[in-house]
Amino acid sequence: MPLISPLDAHHDDDVAELARFFKETLGFCPNSVLTMQRRPAIAKAFIELNKAVMDNQGAVTSEQKRLIAYLTSANTGCNYCQAHTILAAERYGASQERMENIWLFRDSELFSAAEKAAFEFALAASSVPNAVNEKISSDLKEHWTEDDIVEILGVVSLFGFLNRWNDSMGTTLEPGAVEAGETYLGGSDWKVGKHQ
């Protein structure tokens, strides 16, 4: 049971209009946003931040951003965000093989050297305490521009907020996200848990 129940998707017209963004990314408006709209300014600011972070301005693709978000969410233990990010990764072109092998990225030919550097950075940046060191930074700079690194860290940071929000709220997972979690994460230790 969630700490705070989400409001109806049409509770606030301005939030509802902005939340149309999630129809493309997930196919539905997430319950996290429906809960945030209890303070519409938070919901609006979050949606605008999400749109800005997930917009592709450089070489980081939509699929890569969703895989980075998945790794970040799994690293922090947020089951809600793991289901959302794996669903979004699939919607943005991640193959089942890449999703199933994401935790083997270091040794897998399915992932480029640039992706491996970004994924390593995402895991280090989402760790507590932060584990970004000189080698991780150097590897990242070898493959990505400074502008791309800002986008990558933007994804990690955005999901840092969401991981804490959804895990603390016990946000209820939507049916589509539950299905994605069971389909793509069923072989791991992923479970709906408190997000029922």
Secondary structure, 3 states (H helix, E strand, C coil): CCCCCCCCCCCCHHHHHHCCHHHHHCCCCCHHHHHHCCCHHHHHHHHHHHHHHHCCCCCCCHHHHHHHHHHHHHHHCCHHHHHHHHHHHHHCCCCHHHHHCHHHHHHCCCCCHHHHHHHHHHHHHCCCCCCCCHHHHHHHHHHCCHHHHHHHHHHHHHHHHHHHHHHHHCCCCCHHHHHHHHHHHCCCCCCCCCCC
